[in-house]
Amino acid sequence: MLSQLTPKCPTYLLHKAQALPAMTTAVVNAGSVLALESAQLAHDAGIIVPVLVGDPTLINKAAQTLGWNIAEFELVPANGEADAAAKAVACVHQGKAQLLMKGDLHTDVLIRALLNREMGLRTGERLSHFFHMTVPNSERVLCITDAVVNVQPDTKTQLSILRGATSVMHALGNAKPRIALLSATEVPTNAMPSSVGAKHLLEAMLPQDHAAARVFGPLAFDGAVSPEAAKIKLIEDPVAGHADVLLVPNIETGNAIFKQLVYFNAATAAGVLLGAKVPVMLTSRADPPAARLASAALAVVYAHHLHAG
């Protein structure tokens, strides 16, 4: 049974973004109503100033459909997805944009532009994705990483994912986030590779990683999010039952959890791509307006955190 509740952009997250200066944001391939509507939502909320990259004819047509006067915004002509992605990345290099927002293009096209060795936005870290999940009528935040980019991350990649998630949580004001390394057991066993992977990740962490976050695993889902389950299972760790972040062992696990929350609990999934020189608002065509606005707010808060650091 699917939820009949309406997803909402979390007020606290939007207010955090609105308390900061708006950031210039290159909207990659902005020539569709959905892409332009996402930019309009964030602009009207006062958190971004869009730079519209794409086919000028399509962009103006979409703007007319929305009844949005875009004459004040810079428009960067581009021909097709790949050209739009390359020119949006160039906007960052040229100082025209501080953020990127995925518009009407495939995610893999955008990622190729980000990872281009000569013209991309590489940092030395692996790209990863972070979901900030909230549900109506609840103040609890549960974050999931990585449910979009890394299919079967090895220990080195998981360490990069962990550090990215920790950094976002710090940006949100959580100085010591509780991060659960998800599996289906609390005891490492060779029969369950994800449990052994959690053990290896803990061993690979440096002292500064432990100082920045409380990390524990392996943990099954119930032991990670339910204090009652953690108590019954006699799991004695501050993360158990109180996880702020679920670090999942593979993309299937993360994808299933986040979509279950969306479709059964009307969760708002604010998503941002990490590991490039600037955060990227990475939304889906199926995302409701609340999720697209929340993604923009999360990216703005995190980008300011990176600039300050």
Secondary structure, 3 states (H helix, E strand, C coil): CCCCCCCCCCHHHHHHHHCCCCEEEEEECCCCHHHHHHHHHHHHCCCEEEEEEECHHHHHHHHHHHCCCCCCCCEEECCCHHHHHHHHHHHHHCCCCCEEEECCCCHHHHHHHHHCCCCCCCCCCCCEEEEEEECCCCCCCEEEECCCCCCCCCHHHHHHHHHHHHHHHHHCCCCCCEEEEECCCCCCECCEHHHHHHHHHHHHCCHHHHHHCEEEEEECHHHHHCHHHHHHCCCCCCCCCCCCEEECCCHHHHHHHHHHHHHHHCCEEEEEEECCCCCEECCCCCCCHHHHHHHHHHHHHHHHHHHHC
